Amino acid sequence: MGFYEDRVVPRLVDLCCGAKNMNGERERVCAGLHGRVVEIGFGSGRNVPFYPETVKSVSAVEPADLGWHMAAGRVAAATVPVERAGLDGQALPFADDSFDSALSTWTLCTIPDVDAALAEVRRVLVPGGTFHFVEHGLAPDPGVRTWQHRLDRLEQAVAGGCHLNRDIPGLIEAAGFEIRDIDRYYQRGPKPWVAFNLGTAVAP
């Protein structure tokens, strides 16, 4: 990765996804996490304060050294053990059936091979394990989708490979998960960027 991806994008992501109005999403998506948790796209650790008491440990997958450095204070204050345990969500360094839950917050939009990443999450979850996600993606309204397709290339260039138009529920189901609940809605802001999908899926 170059200077922009290494030094600028992690701060940009932290700024955009660290807004206080996102805390409600973080609290909702973390509810129900339990046991051993793998979090892909850990970033600067913004989810740490929202881990419930049912979480026993967290293995954080984060490629950006700067992101992990920015997370230091939150990791130190965590009430559960949090370790940086991987750099690439497309190739998780864990054995099959290693985790009870998985967490992804505004991450699936950026991973280059999202199908591989979801297959890896499914592989490392125990049967019946839960995948908790909140992601922005393809909007439900055709007019908004049109703008997402138009702006997607620019978004990738500015935001480190982030896509506006990924079909998040479709990708999760294609990976073999069963979506048990999902809320699709717009957050406050320009609609192409704030078409959110928040839910839980179960590994077979």
N, C-alpha and C positions, 0 to 999 in steps of 0.2 A: 504494500500500500504506500501511496505517496503522502506528502506533507498534509494535503487537504484532508484526505481520508483519515490519517493518523491523528492530526492535531485539531482540526476544525470540526469535522463531522460529529465526533463524540460530544463536543460542547453544543453543537447545534441540536442534536437529538435530545440532550439533557434539557436544553432551554425549551424546546417544543413540547416534550413529553413530561417535563417536570412542573408544569403549571399546576397551581392549586386546584383548578377545576377538574384535573384528572384524578385527584385523590379518591373521589367517589368510585370511579372505575376500578382503581387499584384495590380498594377495600372489597368491592363486589367480587372481583375476579379471584382474589386470594381466599375468599370464604370457602371453606370445604377442603382446602389443601390439607393433606395429612401424611404422616409418616415421613419417608424419605422422598425428597422433592428434587427434581432437576429443573432448573430455570434456564431456558435458552434466551440469549440476548439480555443478559443481566444488566448491562449498561452501568450506570452510576449507582445502582442499588436502591432505586426509588421505591421498590416494592417491599424492602426489608421491614419497615415499620408496620406493614399490614399482614405479615405472616401470622396466622392464628396459632393458638397454643397447641393445636393438634399436629403441628409440624415438628419433626424430630431433628432433621438436618436438611441443608440445602447445598446442592452441588451446582455452582454457578458457571455457566458457559458464556464466555465473553471474549471476543477476539481483540478488542481494543485495550491496550495497556493503559491508555489515558482514562478510559471508562472505569477500569478496575481501580486506578489510583483515586479517581473522584469518589469512588464508593467506600473508601477506607473508613471514614467516620461512621457511616451507617453500618458497615460490617462489624466494626468494633463495638457498636451499641446493640447489636442484634441479640435477641434472647435465645437464639438457637445457633448451633455451629453452621457457619457459612464458609465454604472453601471454593476457590477458583479451581475448577476441575476439568476445564476443557476450553478450547479456542474456536472450535468449528462445529456449529450445529448440524452440519451435513455429515459429520463423521464423529459421533460421540464416543469417547474412550471408556465406555462402560459395558459390562456384561449384559446379556439379555436378562430381562425381568429384574432389574436392579432397583426400580423406584416404584413408589406407590402413587405419586402424582407428578405431573409436569406443568410448567407455567410458561406462558409466552405473552408478553405485553408489547405490542407495536414492534414486532420482530419479523413476522412472516412476510411483511411487505418488502423486506430488504434482502433476505437470504437468497443468494443467486439460484441455487437448486432447492427450491422450497419443497418439492416432492421428496427429495432425498432426506431433507431435514425432518419432515413429518414421518417418513418411514423409520428413521432413527428413533424418534420419540416413541413411536409405537413399539419398536423393538425393545427399548430399555424399560418400558412400563410393564408391570405385572399384569396378567389377565384381569380385567375389571378395574385396572388403574384409571385414574381420571386425568384428562388433559384440560387445563383451564386456560382460556385465551381471551384477550381483548385486542382487537386489531382494526385498523382502518382498511377499507378495501372497496370493491366494486359496489356502487350505490344501487339501491332498489329502483330509482327513478331513471327512465331513459335519458332525459335531458341532462341530468348530472353525469350519467355514464359517458355521454358524448364528450363533455368537457374533460372528464378523467382520461379518456383515450387521447384527446388532443394534448393534454398537459403532461402525459406520463413521461415522455422522453426528457423534457425539461426537469421534471421532478427527479428523475434518476441522476441527471448530471449534477444538480444542486445538492441533493440530499443523500449522497453516497450510495446510490443504487436503489433507493426506495421506489416502489411502484404504487401508483394510485389505483390501479384497476385489477388487482388480483381478486378472484372469487374465493374468499376465505372459507365460507362453509363448504363450497364444492371441493376445494383442495383437501380439507380435513376429512370429508366423507370419502374422497377418492383414495386416501391413505388407509382406509379400512376402519376408521373410527365411527362410532355411533354417536351422533350429537343428541344429547339428552335435553339440553335447554339452550336457547339462544335468544338474545335480544338484539335486534337490528334497528338502529336509530341514528339520528344526526346529533352530534354534540354542537355546542355553540361554535360558530365560525363558518368560513367558506365551505360549502357543501362538498366539493370534490375532495377535500382533505379530511372531512369529519364524518364520513359514513362509517359508523362503528359496528362491529360484531363482537358481542360479549357473551360467552357461554361456556359450557362444559361438555366434553365428549368423553366417551368411554372406550378403552382399548378392548378388543375381543379376547 
